[in-house]
Amino acid sequence: MKLIEIRALTKDYLLGEQSVRALDGVSLTIERGEYVAIVGPSGSGKSTLMNLVGCLDTPTSVEYFLNGQDVAKLDDDELATIRNREIGFVFQTFNLLARASAFQNVELPLIYAGMGAGERRTRAQSAIDAVGLTDRSHHKPNELSGGQRQRVAIARALVNKPSIILADEPTGNLDSRTGDEIMQVFAGLQKAGNTIIMVTHEPDIARHCRRVIRLKDGRIEFDLPTEQAFAHASW
């Protein structure tokens, strides 16, 4: 079942008086339950694509359907609702509230959604359990390792039961061993039926995914199953 359908996505930025095209006619479809890596050199457009898929930015032109809804026609308030309901974000820098516990950080999106306290606590605890942090739920970020902080961020992305998890360089601030542990968390989430789209510049991280979309100069250079992508590409 198609979860994301994008046709002819274009994004231009103004730098002074000059227009720069970051994405140039990108079209792609992502099915429910897929595990996709978006890769490419710096300046290829991968972060721009992530921001547009995540409704954090608006395209210059596009047809974008998310879960059957025409996202391109939504206003700012409707886009905010889509972000909260349909998309869970995981960032390289964790973006946790320093004075809040792991549990409180995970619970926060549910507060924004207006969920009642009882269901909120149940959902937050379930998300924390899913990433293996049950015994650390009442610790603050400065009492957690980098890998544990990223697990909190993943739990926060999960808590609203979104259609998509968007992960932007999720292992970028972690050592290789901890990065591998985080990728095992993502693998478990994908096996449980979650759709995961991950931006990364690291080939070893992209290998964990099932499909690789490589961007170059704002266009899709190739879109292949992971094994074929690595046979095809000179990384």
N, C-alpha and C positions, 0 to 999 in steps of 0.2 A: 504493500500500500504506500502511495506517495505521501511523504510527510512534507517535503520541501520541493517546490518546483520553481525554478528561476529561469527566466528567458531574457536574454539580451541585456544583462545588467551592465550599466555604465555609471561611472562615478568620476566627476571632474572636480578639481580643487582650484581655487584662485590663489596664486602666489604673486602678490602685487597686482600687476595688470595682465599677468600671463596665466592662461588656463592649462593645468596639467591633468592629464587623464590617468587616473590610478587604476581603473578597471575599464576594459574595452570589450563589451559585448559578451560577457560571461554567461553561459547557460549551463545549468546542471539540475539533476534530480537526485534527491536522497530519499531512500525508502525507510520506513519505520524499522528501528532495530539495527541500523547500519552503524559501523564504527569507521569513521573517515578521518584521514589525516590531510590537512591542507599544508603544502610545503612550497618552498621557493626561496630564492635569494632575497636579501634585503631590498625593499622597494618593488617587489614583484606584485604587491597588491593583496597579500594574504591577510594581513590585519584589517585592511579596508573591507575585504570580503566578510571576515568574521563580524565586524561591527555592523555591516548591513544585514547579514543573516540574523544577527541578534537584535535588530531594530534599535541599535544605539546611534545610527546615523541614517540619513535619507539619501537615496540614490538620485543621480541626475535623470536616469530613465531606467525602467525595469517593469517586468511583470513578475511578481513574487507572490506565490501562494504558500501559506504555511497552514498545514492541517485543513486545507480547503478554503482558507480565508484569504482574500485579496489584500495583502498587507500594504501594498503601494497606495491604497485608497484611504488608509486610516489616518486620523488626526493624531496630535501628540498625546492626548489623554488615552485614546484607544491603543496607541502603540505602547504606552506605559502599562496598560492592562495586559497586553499580549506578553510583554517582557516578564511580568510577574507571574503570569499563569502558565505560559508555554515554554519559557526558556530559563535554564539554570546556568549561571556563569561561574567559571573557575579561572582565576587570574594567576599570573606568575608571582605577584606580590602579596597574595593571600587576601588582602583587603579586609582584615578582621578588626573589630572594635577592641582596642587595647584594654579597656577597663571592664569589658564584659567577659563572662565565662564562655567556654566552648559551647555549652548548651544555649546560652543566651544569644550567641552569634548565630547559631543554627536556627533558633526560634524566630529571629527578627523578620524574615520575609512573611511569616505567618501572621505576625502582628500587623504588618502593612496590609495584609490581605483581609484583616478584620476577623480572623478565626477566633473562636472561643477558647478560653484558657485550657480546658480539659483536653480537647482534641489537639490543640497546639502542643501541649506537653507530650502527648502520645506520639505525634508525628515527629517532633524534634528528637525524641529519644530513639525512635525507630531508625531515623537517618544516621544518628551517631553510632548506633549499634552496627549499621550496615557498613560503616567504614572502619570498624574495629577500634573505636575509642570509648567504649562503654565506661572504662575505669578512669577516664581523664575528662569526663564531661564537665566537671565543675572547676577545672583549671583555666586560668587566663592565658592568653596567647604567649606572654613572656615566660610562662612556666612550661611551655611545650616546645618540642624540637621543631625544626623546619618541616619535616615530614608529617608530624602530627598536626601542625597548623594547616598544611595543605589538605589533610583529611577533614579537618573542620570545615574548610572552604568547600570541599566536595559534598559534605553532608548538607551544608547550607544550600548548595545548588540543587540537591536532591529533594529537599523537604517539601517543596510545593508539588512534587510529582510532575515535573515538567515533561513536555514532549521531547525536548532536546536538551542535552548538556553541551555547552560550548566551553571549551577549555583552551585558553590562550597561553601557550608556552608553560604548561602547568608544572614542568620539572625544571624550569630555567634557573631557579634559585636553590636547587637541591644538588647534593653530590650524587654520583652515578648509582650507588647502592640504594639510597633513599628514593631516587627517581624510579628505579626498577620496582620498588615496593609500591609506589603510587600508581605505576602502570598496571600492577596486579589488581589494585583496587578498581581501576577503570575497566579492566578485563572482566572482573566479577560483575560490575554494573551492566556491562553490555550483555553478558550471558543472562542476566535477569530481565533483559528486554529493553534496556534504555538505549536511546539513540545518542551517539557521541560524535561530535565534530571537534577535532583538535588541530590547532595551529601549532606547528613546530618547525624549527630549522635543523633539528637533530635527526639524522637518519635512524639511529638506534631507537628513538622514540616512535618514529613513523612506522617502523617494522612491527610494532605491537598492534597497529590498526589493520583493518581488513581491506581497505581501499585507500589509494593515494591519489589526490588531485594536486598536480604541480602547476603553479602559476609562474609565468615569466612575462615581464613587461605588461602586466595587466590582463593577460589572456591565459587560458588554460593550455599548457604545453602538452600535458597528457592527463588522462583520468583512467586508472587501471587498478585491478586487484593488486594487492601489495607485492606478491611474488613476481608478477610481471613487471610492476613498476621498478623494482630493484634490478631486474634483468635488463630493463630498457634504459635506465637512467645512469648518467655519470654524476654521482653525488660529489 
